[in-house]
């Protein structure tokens, strides 16, 4: 198994992912990231091996617009090359705490609101 890496997800529709405490970063637009209580699917230029454990830090705005964050551990269960140099990753969350459930709800809501605004 590979060493643990840290990933940070940013705010609203545009989400930033940081690896190894900021050693590398990438921005994800709406369709590049799907998240639920079971896990997440995201597209990136990085390639992780199945079995890699990732430490995640979600940063987002709560319903009142205040900055919020939630930490979670995730496990890579699938990684496929989408096009040369771009990979789809499927991660699962082995432990879903009430704090994580709430954060996922708020992140999903913020991303949906941004999509609705951009369509108008």
N, C-alpha and C positions, 0 to 999 in steps of 0.2 A: 504494500500500500504506500502511496506517495505521501509526503509530509502535508500537514494541514496548511491551507492558504486562506487568507482573509479576503473577503469580497464585500464591497459596500455598494448599496443601491441608493441612488439619489432620489430627487423629488419629482413628483407629478409625471407627466407624459414622458419627458426626457429623463432617463435613468442612467446614472453613472455607476460603473462597476470598477472597483479598485482591487488589485491583487497584491499580495505580499506587502500589506501596510503602505500602499501607495506606490509601489515599485513600477506598476504599469496600470493604465486606466483605459476604459472604453465607455462610450456613451451608447445607450440602447434607446431606439425609438419605440413607439407603441407595439408594433408587431414583433419586435425583437425579444419581447419578454412577456411570458404568461405566468402568473403565480396563483396558487390556491393553497388550501390547508394541507394538501397531500405533498406538494412540492412545487417545483418551477421548471419551466422550459425556457431557455434563452439561447440566442444566437450570438456568437462571438468569433473573433479571429484566433482565440486560444483553443488549444486542444488538451482536454483532461482525459486521463485513462479512467475506465470504469473502476470503481472502488476508491477513487480519490475522495478524501473527506475535506470539505470546505467549511471554514468559519465565515459566516455571513453577518454583516451589519447592515440592516435596512435603515436608511434615513429618509424621512418624509415629513410632510406637514400634516398635523392632526386636523380634525374637522374645524378647529378654531384658527387654523393657519399658523399654529406654533410648531417649531421644529420638534420632531420626535425621532426616536431610534429604538430598534429592537435587534438583539443578537440571536442567532440561530446557527445550529450545525446542520449541514446537508451532506448527502452522499451522492456522488455521480453514479447513475445507474445506466446511462446510455450517452454516447457521443458519436455523432455521425457527421461526415463531411457533407455540407449542403452544396457548396460550389468550392472550387479550389481556394483554399485560404480562409474558409468560413465554416464553422461547425455549429451544429445544433446539440445542446446539452440538456439532458433530462436529469434533474436532481430530486431526491426525496428528502423530506424532513423526518428523521427517525423519531423525534419527540416534538409534539405540537402542544405547547403550553398555552394557557389562556392569554398571556401577553402576546404570543405569536399570532393566535387567531385574531385578536383585536387589530394588530398591526397589519395583517394581510387584508382584513376588511377595509381599513383606512387607506392602504396603498391602492387597492383595487378601485375603491370609490374615487380617489383623487385622479387616477389614470382614466377612468370612465368620464369624469367631468371634463377633463382636458380634451378628450376625444370629441365630446359633444360640443364644446366651445369651438374647436377647430373645424367642425363640420358646418357651423353656422356662418 
